[in-house]
Amino acid sequence: MSKNNKKDSDDSNLNPLDLSKLSKKSIIDRAKKFSKQYCVGNGNDFRLKDYETKASFNLGSEEKSQVKDTLEIGINALAAMQDILYAQDKWSLLIIFQAMDAAGKDGAIKHVMSGINPQGCQVSSFKAPSSEELDHDFLWRCQKHLPERGRIGIFNRSYYEEVLVVRVHEAILKGQKLPEKLVTKDIWEDRFQDIRNFEKYLNRNGTIVIKFFLNVSKEEQKERFIERIEDSEKNWKFSAGDVNERGYWNDYMHAYEELIKNTSTEKSPWYVIPADNKSYARIAIASAIIHALDEMELEYPTVSPEKIEELNAIKKVLLEEK
């Protein structure tokens, strides 16, 4: 069993709802400890079967007041840390979401990041590449959307599609205009290496990368698909292609296991989040983002004595104004 298996982790018994009376520092410490159980870190020994789709305990409905209050505490902590990140203007954070259809990526982004200042956050979604994008390397279209210093960037899907859907559907690979001699039996290992090097490069330039796999069960996905069909307001979310992809479930699980094993590192880790309970998943995601921001040792810029003197002079003028 992996040392990160939440069934083996001492952190699995942490109740994320026990936050109401804690200080800001204690909330951050608790978030770091809580999220640790889902962090893969070095992926050498990773096995997807070691990570469950259901939380160790059920938080109940999203509308439950304690659940809403807990997520709100996490959102407020994120908002405060993002404000310092923006003011400091040195680091940036890239958050990547990958999952099967209906796992809850959109909802997680919407709820977890709801308190973030829009000036300091940007969301980019990646679907099938355009003809222009296919005329470039597979990282190109994502590189254009990397967050600036002081900002949080969110990728809803990403360059990891190139070792997921392209690996499951090899016909897509044939349409990517690669020279034939480059499409070898080692292409996936080559792409894993390219991704590791790319994320190492980002780290060395002040962009921290954390990645979330929302680990939803096939049974839960089925229930969510049926809900989307039965609820007229959710019909737009559903397409026949979503069901077709269910037929490749085992292939996708193998692809996810391989990519996490080969691209999770201590500095750019994957978090495998149990996603059958949406509210639990969102609290776990918020905790992991708080952890990443805290590792940056954020602080507001120090103002020089000369600047303080200037500000005091301006204040004096304003106070004496009639």
C-alpha positions in Angstrom: 0.0 0.0 0.0 1.2 3.5 -0.7 2.2 5.6 2.3 -0.3 8.2 1.0 -3.3 5.8 1.0 -5.8 7.7 3.0 -6.9 4.4 4.7 -3.5 4.2 6.2 -3.1 7.8 7.0 -3.4 9.2 10.5 -5.0 12.3 8.9 -8.0 10.3 7.6 -9.8 10.8 10.9 -9.5 14.5 10.8 -12.9 16.2 10.7 -12.6 19.2 8.3 -15.6 20.8 10.0 -13.8 21.4 13.3 -12.6 24.9 12.3 -15.1 27.4 13.7 -13.0 28.3 16.8 -9.5 28.2 15.3 -7.2 31.1 14.6 -6.0 31.8 11.1 -2.7 30.1 11.7 -4.5 27.1 13.2 -6.8 26.9 10.2 -3.8 26.9 7.8 -2.1 24.2 9.8 -5.2 22.1 9.9 -5.7 22.6 6.2 -2.2 21.4 5.5 -2.5 18.4 7.6 -6.0 17.5 6.2 -4.9 17.8 2.6 -1.7 15.8 3.1 -3.5 12.5 3.0 -4.5 13.1 -0.6 -1.1 14.3 -1.8 0.8 11.8 -3.9 4.2 13.6 -3.8 6.7 11.3 -5.4 4.7 9.1 -7.6 7.0 6.1 -8.0 4.9 3.7 -5.9 1.5 5.2 -6.8 -1.4 2.9 -7.4 -4.8 4.4 -8.1 -6.6 1.5 -6.3 -5.1 2.7 -3.0 -7.2 5.9 -3.2 -10.9 5.7 -2.6 -13.6 7.6 -4.4 -15.7 8.1 -1.2 -14.6 10.2 1.8 -13.8 8.4 5.1 -16.9 10.0 6.5 -19.9 11.7 4.9 -20.3 15.4 5.4 -23.9 15.3 4.2 -25.7 17.8 1.9 -23.9 20.8 0.5 -26.7 22.8 2.0 -25.9 21.7 5.5 -25.0 24.8 7.4 -21.8 23.4 9.0 -20.6 22.3 5.5 -21.3 25.7 4.0 -19.6 27.4 7.0 -16.5 25.3 6.7 -16.1 25.9 3.0 -16.7 29.6 3.7 -13.8 29.6 6.2 -11.6 28.0 3.7 -12.6 30.5 1.0 -11.9 33.4 3.3 -8.5 32.0 4.1 -7.8 31.6 0.4 -8.9 35.2 -0.4 -6.7 36.6 2.3 -3.7 34.7 1.1 -4.4 35.5 -2.6 -4.4 39.2 -1.7 -0.9 39.0 -0.3 0.2 36.9 -3.3 -1.0 39.7 -5.6 0.6 42.4 -3.5 3.9 40.6 -3.2 4.0 40.0 -7.0 6.8 37.4 -6.9 5.1 34.0 -7.0 2.3 32.6 -9.1 0.2 29.5 -8.6 -1.0 27.1 -11.4 -3.9 24.8 -10.4 -4.7 22.0 -12.8 -8.0 20.0 -12.7 -8.3 16.7 -14.4 -11.2 14.2 -14.1 -13.7 12.0 -15.9 -16.9 13.7 -17.0 -19.3 14.8 -14.2 -16.6 14.4 -11.5 -17.2 18.0 -10.4 -14.4 20.1 -11.9 -16.6 23.1 -12.9 -18.4 23.1 -9.5 -15.2 22.9 -7.6 -13.7 25.8 -9.4 -16.9 27.9 -9.0 -17.2 27.3 -5.3 -13.7 27.0 -4.0 -12.5 30.1 -5.9 -15.7 32.2 -5.3 -14.0 34.5 -2.8 -10.9 35.2 -4.9 -10.5 38.7 -6.4 -11.1 38.3 -10.1 -8.1 40.6 -10.8 -5.8 38.0 -9.3 -7.2 34.9 -10.9 -7.7 33.5 -14.4 -9.5 30.3 -15.6 -8.6 28.6 -18.8 -10.5 25.6 -20.3 -9.0 23.3 -22.9 -11.0 21.1 -25.2 -10.1 19.5 -28.6 -7.1 21.5 -30.1 -7.7 23.7 -33.0 -5.9 23.5 -36.3 -3.6 26.3 -35.2 -2.8 24.5 -32.0 -2.0 21.3 -33.8 0.6 23.2 -35.8 2.6 23.7 -32.5 4.0 21.5 -29.8 1.5 20.0 -27.4 2.4 22.4 -24.6 2.1 25.5 -26.7 -1.6 26.2 -26.2 -1.3 25.9 -22.4 1.8 28.0 -22.1 -0.1 31.0 -23.5 -2.4 30.9 -20.5 0.2 30.6 -17.7 -0.5 32.9 -14.7 1.5 36.1 -14.3 3.4 36.8 -11.1 1.0 37.5 -8.2 -1.8 35.6 -9.9 -3.6 32.2 -9.6 -4.1 30.4 -12.9 -6.6 27.5 -13.2 -6.6 25.0 -16.0 -9.8 23.1 -16.5 -8.2 20.2 -18.3 -4.7 20.9 -19.6 -1.7 19.5 -21.4 -2.4 16.3 -19.5 -5.0 15.5 -22.1 -2.1 14.6 -24.3 -1.3 11.6 -22.2 -5.0 10.8 -21.4 -7.6 11.1 -24.2 -4.8 10.9 -26.8 -3.5 7.7 -25.2 -6.9 6.1 -24.9 -7.8 7.1 -28.5 -4.7 6.6 -30.5 -6.4 7.7 -33.7 -6.1 11.2 -32.3 -2.4 10.9 -32.1 -2.3 10.0 -35.8 -3.9 13.4 -36.6 -1.4 15.5 -34.7 0.9 16.0 -37.7 3.9 14.5 -35.9 6.7 13.0 -38.0 6.2 9.3 -38.2 9.7 8.5 -36.8 8.8 10.4 -33.6 5.7 8.3 -32.9 7.5 5.4 -31.1 6.6 3.0 -28.4 8.2 5.4 -26.0 6.1 8.4 -26.9 4.1 8.4 -23.6 7.3 8.2 -21.5 8.8 11.0 -23.6 5.8 13.1 -23.0 5.9 12.4 -19.2 9.5 13.5 -19.2 8.6 16.7 -21.2 5.9 17.5 -18.7 8.1 16.9 -15.7 10.8 19.1 -17.2 8.2 21.8 -18.0 6.8 21.9 -14.5 10.4 21.9 -13.0 11.1 24.9 -15.3 8.0 26.7 -14.0 9.0 26.0 -10.4 12.4 27.4 -11.0 10.8 30.6 -12.3 8.4 31.1 -9.4 5.3 29.3 -10.7 4.1 26.6 -8.3 2.1 23.8 -9.9 -0.4 21.7 -8.0 -2.7 19.2 -9.8 -6.0 17.6 -8.8 -7.5 14.4 -10.0 -11.1 14.3 -8.9 -11.5 10.5 -8.3 -15.1 9.8 -9.0 -16.5 6.2 -9.1 -18.2 4.9 -12.2 -21.4 4.3 -10.2 -21.5 7.9 -9.1 -20.8 9.2 -12.6 -23.8 7.1 -13.8 -26.1 8.8 -11.1 -24.9 12.2 -12.1 -25.5 11.5 -15.8 -29.1 10.4 -15.1 -29.6 13.5 -13.0 -28.5 15.7 -15.9 -30.9 13.9 -18.2 -33.8 14.2 -15.8 -33.2 17.8 -14.8 -34.1 20.1 -17.7 -31.8 22.8 -16.4 -28.8 20.4 -16.6 -29.6 18.9 -20.0 -27.1 21.3 -21.6 -24.3 19.7 -19.6 -24.9 16.3 -21.2 -23.9 14.8 -24.6 -23.9 11.3 -26.0 -20.1 11.5 -26.2 -20.0 11.5 -22.4 -21.6 8.0 -22.3 -19.4 6.7 -25.1 -16.3 7.6 -23.1 -17.7 5.4 -20.2 -16.9 2.5 -22.4 -13.2 3.3 -22.1 -13.4 3.6 -18.3 -10.7 1.0 -17.5 -8.4 2.5 -20.2 -8.8 5.9 -18.6 -8.1 4.6 -15.2 -4.9 3.0 -16.5 -3.9 6.3 -18.2 -4.5 8.3 -15.0 -2.5 5.9 -12.9 0.4 6.0 -15.4 0.4 9.8 -15.6 0.2 10.4 -11.9 2.9 7.8 -11.3 5.2 9.5 -13.8 4.4 13.2 -13.2 3.8 13.6 -9.5 6.8 15.1 -7.8 7.4 16.7 -4.4 7.4 20.2 -5.9 4.5 19.6 -8.4 2.3 17.0 -6.7 -0.9 15.4 -7.7 -3.8 15.3 -5.2 -6.1 12.4 -5.6 -9.4 13.7 -4.2 -12.3 11.4 -3.3 -15.0 13.1 -5.5 -18.2 11.1 -4.9 -19.2 13.7 -2.3 -18.9 17.1 -3.8 -18.8 19.1 -0.6 -16.1 17.0 0.9 -14.0 17.3 -2.4 -14.3 21.1 -2.4 -13.1 21.3 1.2 -10.2 19.0 0.4 -9.3 21.1 -2.6 -9.4 24.4 -0.7 -7.2 22.8 2.0 -4.6 21.8 -0.6 -4.6 25.2 -2.2 -4.1 26.9 1.2 -1.2 24.5 1.8 0.5 25.5 -1.5 0.1 29.2 -0.8 1.4 28.9 2.7 4.6 27.2 1.4 5.4 30.4 -0.5 5.9 32.3 2.9 3.8 35.2 1.6 4.0 38.6 3.2 3.0 42.1 2.1 5.8 44.2 0.6 7.8 46.2 3.1 7.4 50.0 2.7 10.7 52.0 3.0 11.0 54.8 5.6 11.1 57.3 2.8 7.7 56.0 1.5 6.2 56.1 5.0 7.4 59.7 5.4 5.8 60.6 2.1 2.5 58.9 3.1 2.4 60.8 6.4 3.0 64.1 4.6 0.1 63.3 2.3 -2.1 62.3 5.2 -1.3 65.6 6.9 -2.3 67.5 3.8 -5.6 65.6 3.6 -6.4 66.2 7.3 -5.7 69.9 7.0 -7.9 70.2 3.9 -10.9 72.4 4.3 
